[in-house]
Amino acid sequence: MFTKKEIRALLWPLIVEQVLTGLMGVADTFMVSNVGEAAISGVSLVDSLNVLVIYFFSALAAGGTIVCSQYIGQEDRTRANQASNQVMSASLLLSLICCVVLTCLRRPILGLIFGHVEAAVMDAAEVYLLVTALSYPVLALYSASAALFRATGDSRRPMIVALIADILNVIGNAILIFGFGMGVLGAALATLASRIVSCVVMLWYQAKPGQVISLGGPRTYLPDWTMLRRIMRVGLPSAIENGMFQFGKLVVQSTVSILGTTAIAAQAIIAILDSSEGMPGQAIGIGLITVAGQCMGKGRPDEAKRYMLMFTRISLAVAVAVGGAIAAGAPFITRFTALSAEGSVLVCRISWFIVVMRVLFWPSAFTLPNGLRAAGDVAYTMWVGTISMWGLRVALSWYLCRYTAVGLWGIWIGWCTDWVLRAVCFRLRLRGDKWHAHNVLR
């Protein structure tokens, strides 16, 4: 169904977008790190909570992407547009609820999740959460709109918008943090402004005439319960899986908080490097949803399977190149932070461990299941992801950190063991035929 040229045209903007976003995230973290360990620790704690919300929005958008891509595979543009409008309205409503809850209850929520951290860390976290939570509605609309463009095979426009937003974020950080000395507040305001710009530009693109999926009139955003059920049937399990995954990461993060400020700061840098390594693979997984979804829409599961294996191999090759480069550059990177010598050593050593485990297991654990989700096999991926997350990553990390002397290493031993189980389960699933016995559009 797809030529090599079409696959390259789909993937390279996704990879560029994710890599640039990762690099901008690294630059963002380093700017905040120069304010002090309390600032970067507070921002790191809130970012782990923000990621939980962001991934929930992304999962809902992915549900819409799967439905839309299958309709596009059937060449039914009318229903593809109906699905897209329902995704947009549902994303906006849910994001407004999240915004109100987290802004009004930010202090008790932070205290409940992260417990008794240093006062300076909690103050920084509260400021950062207040401002970034205000960006949830525009972030949700951007995520939905960008995902819908990718469902049509157009990944170039979301890349351009993301690049503009990332540049604005870094410039805003430089001005507000260093120019005006606003510290954590400056970083949060720069994030808010960049997300508003990205949302406006993305919706402007979608409103232009001639789009495969375009904005409709006001009535098209009223609830269409039949279409919403189709979207939620694939989007809700993914949202639950992502929510449990990110909530599990929050629990792990709360475990880090007992190891002291140096470990929290080192974990913040390691998490950014790990995220940067994973972003190209995540981009390939996003592209796989579009390709496998359209194959399934045309009733070609064998072809969908072939693309799943192809995209997994591509993800492996990228993991070797990107992971090796980032781990090799870790000693140089840590020189530009306020980390102590002990924290810098931890960052460098754990980074190499992560690279080895990522190359061996990550593509099968995270890129491959996106193809299963595109086929509608969302319940299986949800259960595997949830059980693996809580049974290995959370439980093992908690035990190793609290009852052994391995310190921060315990987090990443549990983390990577989770990857191993996922990879085995998803590879075994792909060998059978249950994964394509679903009718997403029924």
N, C-alpha and C positions, 0 to 999 in steps of 0.2 A: 504493500500500500504506500509506503514512504520510500523515496529515493534517498541515497546517501546525502545528496545535496540538501534535501528538505530536512533531514535529521540534523545536519550541521547548522542549517539556518535556524532551527528551533533551539538547539543546545547552546551554541556559542553566546547568544545574548544572555541566556539564563546563567551560564557559568560566569561570564564577565560581571553580571549584576551581583551575583552572590559573592564573588571574590572581592569586588570593590566594596560591597557592604561590609564584608569581614575586615578589610583593611581600614575602612573608615571607623569601624568599631574599635579596632586596635588603637587607632589614633585618638579616638574619643576617650578611651580608657586611660591612655598615657597622659592626656591633658589633665584629666581629673586626678590621676595619681600624683601629679606634681603639687596638688593642693595639700596632700598628706594622706597617711594610711587610713585615718578615720573617714575621710571623704570617699576614697575609693572603696573602702569596706562597705559604707552605707549605700553607695550607688550599686555595688555588686549585689547586695542583699535585695534591693528593690528590683534590679534588673531580672533576678531570678523569678520574682513575682510577676513582673511585667511580661516576661516570656510565657508564663502560664496563660495569661490573658490573650497574648498575641497568637499563640498556637491554637487557642480555642477558636479565634476568628479565622485563622488559616484553615482549620479543619472544616469549618462550616463552608468556607469558600471552596475548599476541595470537593465537598459534596456537590456543590453546584457545578464545579468543573467537570466532574465525572458524568453527571446527568447531561450537561450541555455537550460534552465531547461525544457522548453516545448518540444524542440527537443529530449532531453535525455529521457523525458517521452514517446516519440514516438519511442525511440531507434534508432534515426537517428544521429549517431555520425559525419557523414560527414558534414551535415549542421550545427551541433553544433560547429564544428571547424571553419567552414566558418564564422559564426557569431562572434566567439571569436576573430578571426583575425581582423575583421572589427572594433570591439570595441577597440582593442589595437591601431590600426593606428589612429582612430578618436580621441581617448583620447590623444595621443601624439601630434597631430596637434593642438587641442584646448588648451592644456596646454602650448605649446610654445607661442601661441598668448597671453594668459594671462600673461605669464612670461615677455614678451617684454613690454606689455602695463604697467604693474604695476611697473616694474623696472625703466622705462623711465619717467613715470608720477607720481611717488609715492608721491611727495610733494603736487602737486595740488589735487590729489585724496584724500589724507588724510585731507587736508584743506577743501575740499568740503564736505566730509562726517562728519567730527568731529568738524569743525568750529574752533573757537578761544579757544584752550586749552592752558595751560601753556607752555612756550617755552621749558622747560626741558622735559615735556611729549611728545611734538611734535618731539624733537630731538631723543628721545629714540624710538619712533614709526617709524621714517623714517629709522633708522639703522636696526631695526628688520624686517621691510617690505622688504628692499632691499635684505637682505640675504635669508629670507625665500621664497621670490618669485622665487629665482633661483632654488628652489627645486621642483617647480610645475611639470616639465616634469617627473622626476623620481617618484614623488608622484602619478601622474596620471597613470603611467604604473603599479606601485605597486597595486593601488586600483583596476584597471581593472583585473590584473592577479589574485589577491586574490578573487575578486568577482566570477570569472570564476571557480576557484577551488571549491568555495562554491556551485556553481550551480550543480556540480557533487556530492555533499554531503561530500566533503573532506574539513572540516573546521580545521583540525588539523595542516596542514602545514602553512596556514596563521597565525595561533596562534603562532607557533614556531617562524616564521619570525618576527611577531610583538613584541614578547617577547624580541628577540635579539635586535631589534631596540630600544625598550623602555629602556632597560638596558644601551645600548650604549649612548642614549640621556642623561640619568641621570648622568652617569659617565663623559660624556663630559661636562655637566653643572658644575659638581663639580670641574673638573680640570680647565676649562676655566674661570668660574666665580670667584671661590675662590682661585684657585692656581695661575692663571695669572692675576686676577683682571680685566677681560675684560668686566664684567657687561653684558649689553644687547647684545652686539656683541658676547660675548662668548655663551650666550644662543642660539642665532640665528645660529651660526656656528655648535653647537652641534646638533641642529635640522636638519640642512642641511646634515651633515655627516651621521646621523642615517637613514635618508630617502634614501640616496644613497645606503647604505648597504642593506636596506630592499628591494629595487627595484632589485638590482643585485641578491640577494639570491632567490627572488620570481621567477624571470625570469629563473634562473638556474634550479629551481624545474620544471618549466613548459617545459623546453627544454629536460628534461630527457625522454628517451623512455618509452612507455607503458602508458602514461597519457591518460585519457579519452578526455581531451581537451589539446592540445599541440601546441607549436609554429610551424608555417608552414614556407615554403620558402618565399623569398622576393616577389614573384608574388602574393601570397595569401593576401598581405596587400594593394594591389592596390584597388581602390574603386570598390565595388560591390554594385551598386545602389539599386538593389532589396533587398538585405540583409540589407543595411543601412536603407532603408525605414521601414523595419520591426522593426529594433532596435529603430529607432527614433520615430516610432509611439507610443512606450511605454516609451522610454527613455526621449524624449523631454518634454512631459508633466510633468514627474517626475522632470526633470532638471529645468523646469520653476517653478514648485511648490517649490522645494528646494531653487532655486535662490530667489524667492519672499520671502520665509520664512526667509532666512538668510539676505536678504537685509532689510527686516522688522526689524530683530534683530539689524542690524546696525543703523537703524533709532532710535530704542529704546536706543541703546548704546549712540548715539549722544545726546539723551535726558538726559541720566545719566550725560553726561559731564557738563551740566549746574548746577548740584547739588554740584560740588566742588570735590577736590582731595580725600577727605575722603570717599565720596560716591562712587567715581570711584573705589578706592582701595577695598572697601567693596564689591562692585558689582563684581569685578574680582574674589574674593574668593568665593562668593555665586555662581557665574556662574560655577566655577570649581567644587564645591560640587554638584550642580544641574546636571552638565554633568556626573559626576561620578555616581550619582544615576540613571540616565537615560540609561547609557551604557549597563547594563545587559538586559534591555528591548529592546534596539536597537538591541542587539545581537540576541535575540529571534525573533525579526521582520525580521532580515536578514535570519535566518533559515527558517522562514515561507515562504519567497519568493521561496526558493528551493523546499520545500515540496508542497506548493499550486501550484507552477508552474508545477511540474511533474504530480500532480493530474489532472490539467487542460489539460496537454499534452496528457494524457490518456483518456480525455473526462469524468472525474468523478467530476463534480462540487459539488455534495453532500458531497463527501469525503473531498474536499477542504474546504468546509464550516465547517465541523467537526474539521478539523485541525486548522482553524482560531480561533474557540472558545477555543480549547484546549490550543493553544499557548498564547492566551490572558489571560487565567486563570494562566498559568505558569508565565507570565509577572507580573501579580498582586501579586502573592506570593513572587516573587523576589523583587518587589518594597517595600513590607512591611519589608522584612528582611534587604535589603541594605539601604533603605532610613532611617529607624529607627536607624540603626547603625551609619550612617554618621551624622545625626542630633544630636544624643546623644553625638557624639565625637567632635562636632563643637567647644565647649568651649576649649577643649584641643588643637584642631588644631590651633585655632587663637593665642595661646601663642607662636607659632613658626613663627609668621609673624611680620612685622613691623607696623601692624594696630594700630590705636589709640584705646582707651577704647570705644569711641563712635562707631567706626567701628566694633569692636568685638561684641558689643551688637547687632548691626544690623544683623550681620552675623548669630548669634545664633537664634535670634527670627524669622527671615525670613526663615531660614532653616527648622524650624518645620512647618511653614505654608506650605511650598512647599511639604514637605513629606505627609501631610494630603491630599492635593489636588492631588498629584501624585497617591496615592493609590486609590482614588475615581475615577479618570478620565483618567489618562495617558495611561494605557494599551489599552483601547478602542480607544483613540485618536491617538496613534502612532504605536502600535504593530499590531492591527487589520487591518488598511488600507494597510499594506504590502501584506496581502493576497488578497485584492481587486486589488491591482496593478498587482500581479502575474497572476491574471485572465484577465488582460487587461483593467480593469475599471479605467484607469489612468486619464481620463478627469474629472470624478466625484471627485476623490481625489484631483486633482489639484484645481478645483474650490472651493471646501470646504476649503481646506487648505489656499488658497489665500485670500478668503473673510474673513475667520475667523482671519487670521493673521493681515490683514490691518484694518478690521472693529472693531476688539476687542483689540488684543494685542498692535498694534501700536497706534491707535486712543485713546484708553482708557488710556494707559500709558502716552501718551503725555499730555492729558488733566489733569490727576491727578497730574503729576509732575509740570506742569506749572501753574495750576489754583487752586490747593488745597495745604494744608500744610502737606500732607502725606509723602512727600519726596521719598526716595527709595522704600517705600512700594508700591507706585503707579505703579512702573514697574512690580512688581510681582503680584499685583491684576489683571492688564491687561493680564499678561502672563498666569495666571491660568484660567482666564475667557475664553481665547482662547481654552484651553484644554477641557473645559466643552462643548462648541459648537461642536468641532470636535467629541468628544465621542458620543454625541447624534446623529449627522448626520451619522456617520459610522455604528452605531448600527442599525439605521433605514434602511440604505441601505442594510445591510446584510440580513434583513428579507424578502426582495423582491427577484426577480430573474433577474433584469436588470444587475447586476454586472457580471453575467457569460454569457451574450449574446454577447460576443466579440470573434473574431477569430484572435489571435495574429499572427499566422503563415500564414494568408491568403496572 
